[in-house]
Amino acid sequence: MKKLNRQKKLNRQTFQAGFNHLDNTHKLGVRRRVLIITLVKCVSLFSLIFAFYFFAHAMHEWVVDTHKASQFHIIGLSVALFISWLAQGLVNTLTLSCKSQLVQAMEQKLQLIFAEQQHALIRQHSLFYWQTLWVKHIRSIANWAFDYRVQQYVAVLVPLMALVVIFYVNPVVGVGLAIALPVVPLFMIVVGKGAASLHRKHFVALERLGGLFTDRLNALPLMASYRAHNTQMRLLNNASEQLNQRTMRVVGVAFLSSSVLDFFATLSVALVAVFIGFSLLGELSLGPDISLQQGLWVLLTVPLILSEMKKLGQVYHQKAEAEAASECLFSLFNTLNDDETAKKGGVKNKPFSGFDAQDFHVSNLLSANHLKIAAGDHIRLNGVSGSGKTVLLEALAGHRNASHSFYGNCVWVSQTPVVLPGSVRDNLLLDAHYSDSALCEVLSSVELADWLSSLPDGLDTLMTEYPSLSGGEAQRLALARGLLRDPDIWLLDEPTAHIPDEQHHRLSQLIARVTQGKTVVWASHKLLPAHWFDAHWHIAEGEVTVK
């Protein structure tokens, strides 16, 4: 239990620290904006309370004094209602604007992370996970910042100010409300602790179901070959049922919270109404005498302050959603240091002069006492499958959070290359500019000339989402991209994994020839001449050793 409480405390601290870092980095002024919105909303509510005061006076003059309401009270009521309406409209406008700015800032930061760490990120979670992060979690943080936090302040300031006046009117009513009002936040805390855990579990179940569904869509040809539709359908049904159960638990907690809040609010208003009614009838004489104007004002004001407490309970789930979102979002934001990013951006195009890393580590995945590479060195990287070769290359390329990474013009050639749904030319250029003759020449060098000549529109042939490329052809297309750019650093992750041995030897010799004088880190399970390399790095049990 103590360990669980410490973890929850750590999650809250991480949540707040991550949000503060985002606020300070982008200079959004979220705290200042929250205070401004709170102030404007308080003005709206206090204006409404003043409107109740003028309305109660007008009714007192009409019922008790038996004459028309004075012009002063009618004008006061109209002005107070107009100010309240105007302030509430300003609150809505400011809230929407602030939410939009915060969402935009988080999307920009997430977009930068995706651009820098895309290869590493896509291997860690499913596409559905990242879609949910972008579509749902960013909005959850924005809702928490400008709905829940504003309502927190309002639900404290407005009831306190109203209670001061109610105590002056009748201390008995004030004492009763002072006892009843704290029940609402107390119950929210009790329910909220369970709601946060349920939201986390719900997100995990949703992500698993989405990932399972997208994976099965991608594997439809394989499922058809093995006739595994029924088995996979049962898996999807089970995952769907688990998600439904978790969804109903979240809905059940929300319904319970709303019901209890409504119960206490209704009970409090009913007790106040009974007390004031019997006092006006002369059946009760506790505290000072209450006039019709005072009693009516109290009866109108009490539901208002209780409604603000209820609104806090209704948006309390936003805090639980934001805490669940922060575990995914802010831990990801922490992998991007803005100062380092700016620094790297300044030296990105400078020539690579070497790499010297003492106590190198990649989170809790890999470590090394000392890694050193001089400009122009060729490093052979080996290790069993799953030992962490790709993780190390991702870290060196800056795609994964690590203690050290390369700088300079770098090209990554992966064993799982990406083929974009554009033309052949688009896949080679990637926003760069090369002549058609240069593109044809580089495709010929990687033995794709025959493949290009077979295409109906040549370089303008659209690849679509399902290109007619084998795994080996896709790898050679990725290699051609690198050859076009002539980088200082080559990071090669099994670049010939899906290519026949004969072709592997020819293309390996091509790589060795064009990378003369370049810095190369080459991971491969296939045989490569030892004299090509200046050093060998071996990965085993999370440790990188130099041989």
Sequence and secondary structure as in RCSB ss.txt:
>XXXX:A:sequence
MKKLNRQKKLNRQTFQAGFNHLDNTHKLGVRRRVLIITLVKCVSLFSLIFAFYFFAHAMHEWVVDTHKASQFHII
GLSVALFISWLAQGLVNTLTLSCKSQLVQAMEQKLQLIFAEQQHALIRQHSLFYWQTLWVKHIRSIANWAFDYRV
QQYVAVLVPLMALVVIFYVNPVVGVGLAIALPVVPLFMIVVGKGAASLHRKHFVALERLGGLFTDRLNALPLMAS
YRAHNTQMRLLNNASEQLNQRTMRVVGVAFLSSSVLDFFATLSVALVAVFIGFSLLGELSLGPDISLQQGLWVLL
TVPLILSEMKKLGQVYHQKAEAEAASECLFSLFNTLNDDETAKKGGVKNKPFSGFDAQDFHVSNLLSANHLKIAA
GDHIRLNGVSGSGKTVLLEALAGHRNASHSFYGNCVWVSQTPVVLPGSVRDNLLLDAHYSDSALCEVLSSVELAD
WLSSLPDGLDTLMTEYPSLSGGEAQRLALARGLLRDPDIWLLDEPTAHIPDEQHHRLSQLIARVTQGKTVVWASH
KLLPAHWFDAHWHIAEGEVTVK
>XXXX:A:secstr
 HHHHHHHHHHHHHHHHHHHHHHHHHT  HHHHHHHHHHHHHHHHHHHHHHHHHHHHHHHHHHTS S   HHHHH
HHHHHHHHHHHHHHHHHHHHHHHHHHHHHHHHHHHHHHHHHHHHHHHHHS HHHHHHIIIIIHHHHHHIIIIIHH
HHHHHHHHHHHHHHHHHHH HHHHHHHHHHTTHHHHHHHHHHHHHHHHHHHHHHHHHHHHHHHHHHHHTHHHHHH
HT HHHHHHHHHHHHHHHHHHHHHHHHHHHHHHHHHHHHHHHHHHHHHHHHHHHHHTS   SS   HHHHHHHHH
HHHHHHHHHHHHHHTHHHHHHHHHHHHHHHHHHTT  HHHHHHHHHHTTS    EEEEEEEETTTEEEEEEEE T
T EEEEE STTSSHHHHHHHHHTSS  S    SSEEEE SS    SSBHHHHHHTT    HHHHHHHHHHTT HH
HHHTSTTGGG B  SS S  HHHHHHHHHHHHHHH  SEEEEESTTTTS HHHHHHHHHHHHHHTTTSEEEEE S
S   GGG SEEEEEETTEEEE 
